[in-house]
């Protein structure tokens, strides 16, 4: 609160006195930062404290209690609006990690900065000041510029890359050139947009705190120089009032920071994608090295036993042959998944969609999936399909792979006595394929990442369940290519149900 009071007092006490046009109003931004990082239960008291501190600080400068109180109310409401929008009513920490995050950030700053602007408009109009539109415009851009810079302090951002001393030196040189062109002897307006390049470079390449510090220092320096009649923003229009001159300068800052944030977000997302691709490649190599070795070792060992002992008992020989067959099917499934994934990545795979009876696709998966011989007595797999045809426009082989992958997972994650149910049902406009088991279940925190490539649930790791982490990712891609949806409902220790919804075709399929 003392910081907010000091910021409010300082912005007026150290201004040039020209209608307060040269204040760089940091107090609302500081208050919003405080609200963002505070627990929700403390927000009402912090808003009240912000209003009181700003009112006291403003009254000390203006020597007018009414103006000070109105300023305090405006600052408190502004900080509250920004913090509420940025945190979704204090349900999530603010961040800048996606385009949606950036949009929310800009909406929050715009809405919050509009609060004091509206109050300034109303106040000036009530006092009969004909410059109420100019005052509101200046207040908005001044607050927006401050908020855009300061709120980055409490916002999570994508990690910036490490910068070398060569890049740091080059950036410092550009800052020097930009300041010289705009504020040196004989300077004009030709180099003003070089300042935007400086801001973009700092925001997109430098660590967060260093970039914010540079932005804040540059903003304060530009405001100070404009108040002295120096620099490109002192000559926007020789007939312009100081308020309009400063509005131009602050709007330039707002646009520059918005461009910088957009570029920083874009570059950060590209770095994140590149890093994710690199990690996925490493995960693929690690996964394949393990998942290939295990079935191959089993196959080689079983074949050696079969060929080395010609007098082996029939039931033991049958068990080894079943083991070879099962591991060969596992390798074939893995190869199919890898080929499908590669085709999807290279955009070479598109579903061969034809009018078909969905029952045939579902039942084909039953023939492809074999219950391990040692589990035939304690695991039951049930298929339930309608008596009438279920017409869909789909790639039957792709839908078969969807059911195959879901059914294979259900069998793997249902240890001990249990059952798996595959059901095909229809509604007015959609067909639903559901695969339900009464196995291990999936933890809620794992369900959010379940369809990501190479993701392995905590249950799979804990019980050493074999798999590449690709099956569900492929399932989601196939379902999406058919215009369908997939969802999962699961409870740990109870079981899981995967549901695939596909649009029905109005034409009846002949039997």
C-alpha positions as CSV (number, residue, x, y, z in Angstrom):
1,X,0.0,0.0,0.0
2,X,2.9,2.3,0.8
3,X,4.3,1.6,-2.7
4,X,1.0,2.5,-4.3
5,X,0.7,5.7,-2.2
6,X,4.3,6.7,-3.2
7,X,3.7,5.9,-6.8
8,X,0.5,8.0,-6.9
9,X,2.1,10.9,-5.0
10,X,5.3,10.7,-7.1
11,X,3.6,10.7,-10.5
12,X,2.1,14.1,-9.6
13,X,4.8,15.6,-7.5
14,X,7.5,15.1,-10.1
15,X,5.4,16.0,-13.2
16,X,6.0,19.2,-15.1
17,X,2.8,20.6,-13.9
18,X,1.3,20.8,-17.3
19,X,-2.1,19.4,-16.6
20,X,-0.5,16.3,-15.2
21,X,0.2,15.2,-18.8
22,X,3.6,13.9,-18.2
23,X,2.8,11.5,-15.3
24,X,3.7,7.9,-15.9
25,X,0.9,6.3,-13.8
26,X,2.4,3.2,-12.3
27,X,0.2,2.9,-9.2
28,X,-2.7,1.0,-10.9
29,X,-0.3,-1.4,-12.5
30,X,1.4,-2.0,-9.2
31,X,-1.9,-2.6,-7.5
32,X,-3.1,-5.0,-10.2
33,X,0.2,-7.0,-9.8
34,X,-0.5,-7.2,-6.1
35,X,-4.0,-8.4,-6.6
36,X,-2.9,-11.0,-9.2
37,X,-0.5,-12.8,-6.8
38,X,-2.7,-12.5,-3.7
39,X,-5.2,-15.1,-2.5
40,X,-8.8,-14.5,-3.4
41,X,-9.9,-14.0,0.2
42,X,-7.6,-11.0,0.5
43,X,-8.8,-9.3,-2.7
44,X,-11.6,-7.1,-1.1
45,X,-9.2,-5.7,1.5
46,X,-6.5,-5.1,-1.1
47,X,-8.9,-3.2,-3.4
48,X,-10.0,-1.1,-0.5
49,X,-6.4,-0.5,0.5
50,X,-5.5,0.5,-3.1
51,X,-8.3,3.0,-3.2
52,X,-7.3,4.5,0.1
53,X,-3.6,4.7,-0.7
54,X,-4.3,6.2,-4.1
55,X,-6.8,8.7,-2.7
56,X,-4.3,9.8,0.0
57,X,-1.4,10.1,-2.4
58,X,-3.6,12.0,-4.9
59,X,-4.9,14.4,-2.3
60,X,-1.4,15.3,-1.1
61,X,-0.6,16.3,-4.7
62,X,-3.8,17.9,-5.9
63,X,-4.8,19.5,-2.6
64,X,-8.3,18.5,-3.5
65,X,-9.9,15.7,-1.6
66,X,-12.7,15.0,-4.1
67,X,-10.2,14.5,-7.0
68,X,-8.0,12.4,-4.7
69,X,-11.0,10.2,-3.7
70,X,-12.2,9.8,-7.3
71,X,-8.6,8.8,-8.3
72,X,-8.5,6.2,-5.6
73,X,-11.8,4.7,-6.6
74,X,-10.7,4.6,-10.3
75,X,-7.4,2.9,-9.4
76,X,-9.0,0.3,-7.1
77,X,-11.6,-0.6,-9.8
78,X,-9.0,-0.7,-12.5
79,X,-6.7,-3.0,-10.6
80,X,-9.7,-5.3,-9.7
81,X,-10.9,-5.6,-13.3
82,X,-7.4,-6.4,-14.6
83,X,-6.7,-9.0,-11.9
84,X,-10.1,-10.7,-12.2
85,X,-9.8,-11.0,-16.0
86,X,-6.2,-12.1,-16.0
87,X,-6.8,-14.8,-13.4
88,X,-10.3,-15.9,-14.5
89,X,-11.7,-14.8,-11.1
90,X,-8.5,-16.1,-9.3
91,X,-8.9,-19.6,-10.5
92,X,-5.7,-19.7,-12.6
93,X,-2.3,-18.0,-12.5
94,X,-1.8,-15.5,-15.3
95,X,0.4,-16.6,-18.1
96,X,1.6,-15.8,-21.6
97,X,2.1,-19.2,-23.2
98,X,-0.3,-19.2,-26.1
99,X,-2.3,-16.9,-28.3
100,X,-5.4,-17.4,-26.1
101,X,-3.3,-16.2,-23.1
102,X,-2.1,-13.2,-25.1
103,X,-5.7,-12.3,-26.0
104,X,-6.8,-12.6,-22.4
105,X,-3.9,-10.4,-21.3
106,X,-4.7,-7.7,-23.8
107,X,-8.4,-7.8,-23.0
108,X,-7.7,-7.5,-19.3
109,X,-5.4,-4.5,-19.8
110,X,-7.8,-2.8,-22.2
111,X,-10.8,-3.3,-19.9
112,X,-8.9,-2.2,-16.8
113,X,-7.5,0.9,-18.5
114,X,-10.9,1.9,-19.8
115,X,-12.2,2.3,-16.2
116,X,-10.2,5.5,-15.3
117,X,-10.7,6.7,-18.9
118,X,-14.5,6.6,-18.6
119,X,-14.4,8.2,-15.2
120,X,-12.1,11.0,-16.6
121,X,-14.5,11.5,-19.4
122,X,-17.5,11.8,-17.1
123,X,-15.6,14.0,-14.6
124,X,-14.3,16.4,-17.2
125,X,-17.7,16.6,-18.9
126,X,-19.4,17.3,-15.6
127,X,-16.9,20.1,-14.8
128,X,-17.6,21.7,-18.2
129,X,-14.1,21.0,-19.5
130,X,-14.3,20.9,-23.3
131,X,-11.2,18.7,-23.5
132,X,-13.0,15.7,-21.9
133,X,-12.4,13.5,-25.0
134,X,-8.7,14.4,-25.0
135,X,-8.4,13.7,-21.3
136,X,-10.1,10.3,-21.6
137,X,-7.9,9.3,-24.5
138,X,-4.7,10.3,-22.7
139,X,-5.7,8.5,-19.5
140,X,-6.5,5.3,-21.4
141,X,-3.2,5.2,-23.3
142,X,-1.2,6.3,-20.3
143,X,-2.7,3.5,-18.1
144,X,-2.5,0.9,-20.9
145,X,1.2,1.6,-21.5
146,X,2.0,1.2,-17.8
147,X,-0.1,-1.8,-17.3
148,X,1.2,-3.6,-20.4
149,X,4.7,-3.3,-19.1
150,X,4.3,-3.8,-15.3
151,X,1.8,-6.8,-15.4
152,X,4.4,-8.9,-17.2
153,X,6.2,-9.1,-13.9
154,X,3.6,-11.4,-12.5
155,X,2.8,-13.3,-15.7
156,X,4.3,-16.7,-16.6
157,X,5.9,-16.6,-20.0
158,X,7.6,-19.1,-22.3
159,X,11.2,-19.4,-21.3
160,X,13.5,-17.1,-23.4
161,X,16.6,-18.5,-25.0
162,X,20.0,-17.8,-23.7
163,X,21.6,-14.8,-25.2
164,X,25.3,-14.5,-26.0
165,X,27.4,-11.5,-25.2
166,X,27.6,-10.7,-28.9
167,X,23.8,-10.4,-29.1
168,X,23.7,-8.3,-25.9
169,X,26.4,-6.0,-27.3
170,X,24.5,-5.7,-30.6
171,X,21.3,-4.9,-28.8
172,X,23.0,-2.2,-26.7
173,X,24.4,-0.7,-29.9
174,X,20.9,-0.6,-31.4
175,X,19.6,1.1,-28.3
176,X,22.3,3.7,-28.6
177,X,21.6,4.3,-32.3
178,X,17.8,4.6,-31.6
179,X,18.2,7.1,-28.8
180,X,20.7,9.2,-30.7
181,X,18.5,9.3,-33.8
182,X,15.5,10.3,-31.8
183,X,16.9,12.4,-28.9
184,X,20.4,13.5,-30.0
185,X,21.4,16.8,-31.6
186,X,19.5,17.5,-34.8
187,X,17.2,14.5,-34.2
188,X,13.8,14.2,-36.0
189,X,11.1,11.7,-36.4
190,X,12.7,9.5,-39.1
191,X,14.1,7.0,-36.5
192,X,11.1,6.7,-34.3
193,X,10.2,3.2,-35.4
194,X,13.6,2.0,-34.5
195,X,12.4,2.2,-30.9
196,X,9.8,-0.4,-31.8
197,X,12.5,-2.7,-33.0
198,X,14.3,-2.2,-29.7
199,X,11.2,-3.1,-27.7
200,X,10.5,-6.2,-29.9
201,X,14.0,-7.4,-29.6
202,X,14.1,-7.0,-25.8
203,X,10.7,-8.7,-25.3
204,X,11.3,-11.7,-27.6
205,X,14.9,-12.5,-26.8
206,X,15.8,-11.3,-23.3
207,X,14.9,-12.9,-19.9
208,X,11.6,-11.5,-18.6
209,X,12.8,-9.3,-15.9
210,X,15.6,-7.7,-18.0
211,X,13.2,-7.1,-20.9
212,X,10.6,-5.5,-18.5
213,X,13.3,-3.3,-17.0
214,X,14.3,-2.0,-20.4
215,X,10.7,-1.3,-21.4
216,X,10.0,0.5,-18.2
217,X,13.2,2.6,-18.4
218,X,12.5,3.5,-22.0
219,X,8.9,4.5,-21.3
220,X,9.9,6.8,-18.4
221,X,12.8,8.3,-20.4
222,X,10.5,9.0,-23.4
223,X,7.9,10.6,-21.1
224,X,10.5,12.8,-19.4
225,X,12.0,13.9,-22.7
226,X,8.6,14.7,-24.1
227,X,7.8,16.8,-21.1
228,X,11.0,18.8,-21.9
229,X,9.9,19.3,-25.5
230,X,12.7,17.0,-26.7
231,X,12.3,14.1,-29.1
232,X,10.0,13.0,-31.9
233,X,6.8,13.2,-29.8
234,X,7.3,16.9,-29.0
235,X,6.7,17.8,-32.6
236,X,3.6,15.8,-33.6
237,X,1.8,19.0,-34.2
238,X,3.0,22.5,-33.2
239,X,-0.6,23.4,-32.4
240,X,-1.2,20.3,-30.2
241,X,-1.8,20.5,-26.6
242,X,0.6,18.8,-24.2
243,X,-2.1,16.2,-23.5
244,X,-2.4,15.3,-27.2
245,X,1.4,15.1,-27.6
246,X,1.7,12.8,-24.6
247,X,-1.3,10.7,-25.9
248,X,0.6,10.2,-29.1
249,X,3.7,9.1,-27.2
250,X,1.8,6.7,-25.0
251,X,-0.2,5.2,-27.9
252,X,3.2,4.6,-29.6
253,X,4.3,2.7,-26.5
254,X,1.1,0.7,-26.4
255,X,1.4,-0.4,-30.0
256,X,5.1,-1.2,-29.7
257,X,4.5,-3.3,-26.6
258,X,1.6,-5.2,-28.2
259,X,3.7,-5.9,-31.3
260,X,6.6,-7.0,-29.0
261,X,4.3,-9.4,-27.0
262,X,2.8,-10.9,-30.2
263,X,6.3,-11.5,-31.7
264,X,7.6,-12.9,-28.4
265,X,4.6,-15.2,-28.1
266,X,5.0,-16.4,-31.7
267,X,8.8,-17.1,-31.3
268,X,8.2,-18.7,-27.9
269,X,5.6,-21.1,-29.4
270,X,8.0,-22.0,-32.2
271,X,10.8,-22.7,-29.8
272,X,8.4,-24.8,-27.7
273,X,7.3,-26.8,-30.8
274,X,10.9,-27.4,-31.8
275,X,11.8,-28.5,-28.3
276,X,8.7,-30.8,-28.2
277,X,9.7,-32.3,-31.5
278,X,13.2,-32.9,-30.2
279,X,11.9,-34.5,-27.0
280,X,9.5,-36.6,-29.0
281,X,12.3,-37.9,-31.2
282,X,14.3,-38.8,-28.1
283,X,11.2,-40.4,-26.5
284,X,10.6,-42.4,-29.7
285,X,14.1,-43.7,-29.8
286,X,14.0,-44.7,-26.1
287,X,10.5,-46.3,-26.4
288,X,11.4,-48.3,-29.5
289,X,14.7,-49.5,-28.1
290,X,12.7,-51.0,-25.1
291,X,9.5,-52.0,-26.8
292,X,11.2,-53.7,-29.7
293,X,13.8,-55.5,-27.6
294,X,11.2,-57.1,-25.2
295,X,9.1,-59.0,-27.8
296,X,12.1,-59.8,-30.0
297,X,13.8,-61.3,-27.0
298,X,10.7,-63.4,-26.2
299,X,10.4,-64.5,-29.8
300,X,14.0,-65.5,-30.1
301,X,14.0,-67.4,-26.8
302,X,10.8,-69.2,-27.6
303,X,12.0,-70.3,-31.1
304,X,15.3,-71.5,-29.6
305,X,13.4,-73.6,-27.1
306,X,11.1,-75.0,-29.8
307,X,13.9,-76.0,-32.1
308,X,16.2,-77.2,-29.3
309,X,13.9,-79.7,-27.8
310,X,12.0,-81.9,-30.3
311,X,10.6,-84.1,-27.5
312,X,8.8,-81.1,-25.8
313,X,5.3,-81.8,-24.4
314,X,2.5,-80.7,-26.7
315,X,0.9,-78.3,-24.2
316,X,4.3,-76.6,-23.5
317,X,5.0,-76.4,-27.3
318,X,1.6,-74.9,-27.8
319,X,2.3,-72.3,-25.1
320,X,5.6,-71.3,-26.7
321,X,4.0,-71.0,-30.2
322,X,1.3,-68.8,-28.7
323,X,3.9,-66.6,-27.1
324,X,5.7,-66.3,-30.5
325,X,2.4,-65.4,-32.2
326,X,1.4,-62.9,-29.5
327,X,4.8,-61.0,-29.6
328,X,4.8,-61.1,-33.4
329,X,1.3,-59.4,-33.3
330,X,2.6,-56.9,-30.9
331,X,5.5,-56.0,-33.2
332,X,3.1,-55.8,-36.2
333,X,0.8,-53.5,-34.3
334,X,3.7,-51.3,-33.3
335,X,4.9,-51.1,-36.9
336,X,1.4,-50.2,-38.1
337,X,1.2,-47.5,-35.5
338,X,4.5,-46.1,-36.5
339,X,3.6,-46.1,-40.2
340,X,0.3,-44.5,-39.6
341,X,1.9,-41.8,-37.4
342,X,4.6,-41.1,-40.1
343,X,1.9,-40.7,-42.7
344,X,-0.1,-38.4,-40.5
345,X,3.0,-36.2,-39.8
346,X,3.7,-35.9,-43.5
347,X,0.1,-35.3,-44.4
348,X,0.1,-38.3,-46.6
349,X,-2.7,-40.1,-44.8
350,X,-6.3,-39.3,-45.5
351,X,-9.2,-41.6,-44.6
352,X,-10.7,-43.5,-47.6
353,X,-14.3,-42.7,-46.5
354,X,-17.1,-44.7,-48.0
355,X,-20.6,-45.6,-47.0
356,X,-20.3,-48.6,-44.8
357,X,-21.9,-50.5,-42.0
358,X,-20.1,-49.6,-38.8
359,X,-20.9,-53.0,-37.3
360,X,-18.5,-54.6,-39.8
361,X,-15.7,-52.3,-38.7
362,X,-16.3,-53.0,-35.0
363,X,-16.5,-56.8,-35.4
364,X,-13.4,-56.9,-37.6
365,X,-11.4,-55.7,-34.6
366,X,-12.7,-58.6,-32.6
367,X,-11.0,-61.0,-35.1
368,X,-7.8,-59.0,-34.9
369,X,-7.4,-58.8,-31.1
370,X,-6.5,-62.1,-29.4
371,X,-6.8,-62.5,-25.6
372,X,-3.5,-64.0,-24.3
373,X,-3.8,-67.7,-23.8
374,X,-3.0,-67.5,-20.1
375,X,-5.8,-65.1,-19.5
376,X,-8.6,-66.8,-21.4
377,X,-10.1,-68.2,-18.2
378,X,-10.2,-65.0,-16.3
379,X,-10.9,-62.3,-18.9
380,X,-14.1,-62.0,-20.8
381,X,-14.5,-59.8,-23.9
382,X,-18.1,-59.0,-24.9
383,X,-19.3,-57.4,-28.2
384,X,-22.8,-55.9,-28.4
385,X,-23.9,-54.5,-31.8
386,X,-27.4,-53.6,-33.1
387,X,-29.3,-56.0,-35.3
388,X,-29.9,-53.3,-37.9
389,X,-27.1,-51.8,-40.1
390,X,-25.4,-48.6,-38.8
391,X,-24.6,-46.5,-41.8
392,X,-21.6,-44.2,-41.7
393,X,-19.3,-42.6,-44.2
394,X,-16.0,-43.8,-42.9
395,X,-12.7,-45.6,-43.6
396,X,-13.5,-49.0,-42.3
397,X,-9.9,-50.1,-41.8
398,X,-9.2,-46.9,-39.9
399,X,-12.2,-47.4,-37.6
400,X,-11.1,-51.0,-37.1
401,X,-7.7,-49.7,-35.9
402,X,-9.5,-47.3,-33.5
403,X,-11.4,-50.2,-31.9
404,X,-8.3,-52.4,-32.0
405,X,-6.2,-49.9,-30.1
406,X,-8.9,-49.2,-27.6
407,X,-9.6,-52.9,-27.1
408,X,-5.9,-53.8,-26.8
409,X,-5.5,-51.1,-24.1
410,X,-8.6,-52.3,-22.2
411,X,-7.2,-55.9,-22.2
412,X,-3.7,-54.7,-21.1
413,X,-5.0,-52.6,-18.3
414,X,-7.5,-55.2,-16.9
415,X,-5.3,-57.5,-14.8
416,X,-6.7,-60.5,-13.0
417,X,-10.3,-61.6,-13.4
418,X,-12.3,-59.0,-15.3
419,X,-14.3,-58.1,-18.4
420,X,-14.2,-55.8,-21.4
421,X,-17.4,-54.6,-23.1
422,X,-17.4,-53.2,-26.7
423,X,-20.8,-51.7,-27.5
424,X,-22.1,-50.0,-30.6
425,X,-25.2,-47.8,-30.1
426,X,-27.0,-45.2,-32.1
427,X,-28.9,-42.0,-31.5
428,X,-30.7,-39.7,-33.9
429,X,-27.6,-38.3,-35.5
430,X,-24.6,-40.2,-34.2
431,X,-23.2,-43.7,-33.7
432,X,-21.3,-44.4,-30.5
433,X,-18.6,-47.0,-30.0
434,X,-17.7,-47.5,-26.4
435,X,-15.0,-49.7,-24.9
436,X,-15.5,-50.2,-21.2
437,X,-13.3,-52.2,-18.8
438,X,-13.2,-52.8,-15.0
439,X,-9.4,-52.6,-14.8
440,X,-6.9,-50.2,-13.2
441,X,-8.5,-46.9,-14.2
442,X,-6.8,-43.7,-15.1
443,X,-5.9,-40.9,-12.6
444,X,-7.5,-37.5,-13.3
445,X,-4.2,-35.8,-13.8
446,X,-3.2,-38.3,-16.4
447,X,-6.5,-37.9,-18.4
448,X,-5.5,-34.4,-19.5
449,X,-2.5,-35.8,-21.3
450,X,-3.9,-39.1,-22.3
451,X,-4.0,-38.4,-26.1
452,X,-0.6,-36.9,-26.3
453,X,2.1,-38.7,-28.2
454,X,4.4,-40.9,-26.2
455,X,2.5,-40.1,-23.0
456,X,2.6,-42.9,-20.5
457,X,0.3,-42.8,-17.5
458,X,1.5,-43.2,-13.9
459,X,-0.4,-46.5,-13.8
460,X,1.4,-47.8,-16.9
461,X,4.8,-46.9,-15.4
462,X,3.9,-48.3,-12.0
463,X,2.7,-51.7,-13.2
464,X,5.2,-51.8,-16.1
465,X,2.5,-52.2,-18.7
466,X,4.1,-52.5,-22.2
467,X,3.3,-49.8,-24.8
468,X,4.7,-47.0,-26.9
469,X,2.2,-44.2,-25.9
470,X,1.1,-43.8,-29.5
471,X,-2.1,-45.8,-29.7
472,X,-4.5,-43.2,-28.2
473,X,-2.8,-40.4,-30.1
474,X,-3.5,-42.2,-33.4
475,X,-7.1,-43.0,-32.2
476,X,-7.8,-39.3,-31.7
477,X,-6.3,-38.3,-35.1
478,X,-8.4,-40.9,-36.9
479,X,-11.6,-39.9,-35.1
480,X,-11.0,-36.2,-35.7
481,X,-10.5,-37.0,-39.4
482,X,-13.9,-38.5,-39.5
483,X,-15.5,-35.5,-37.9
484,X,-16.1,-37.4,-34.6
485,X,-15.3,-37.0,-31.0
486,X,-13.6,-39.2,-28.3
487,X,-13.9,-38.9,-24.6
488,X,-12.9,-40.9,-21.6
489,X,-14.5,-41.5,-18.2
490,X,-12.4,-43.3,-15.7
491,X,-12.0,-43.9,-11.9
492,X,-8.9,-45.3,-10.5
493,X,-9.5,-48.9,-9.2
494,X,-12.9,-49.0,-10.9
495,X,-12.3,-49.0,-14.6
496,X,-12.4,-46.8,-17.8
497,X,-14.8,-46.2,-20.6
498,X,-13.7,-44.7,-23.9
499,X,-16.5,-43.4,-26.1
500,X,-16.2,-42.5,-29.8
501,X,-19.0,-40.6,-31.5
502,X,-19.3,-40.6,-35.3
503,X,-21.9,-38.9,-37.4
504,X,-24.5,-41.2,-38.9
505,X,-25.3,-41.2,-42.6
506,X,-29.0,-40.9,-43.5
507,X,-28.9,-43.6,-46.1
508,X,-29.6,-47.2,-45.0
509,X,-26.9,-49.7,-45.8
510,X,-28.2,-52.9,-47.5
511,X,-27.6,-56.0,-45.6
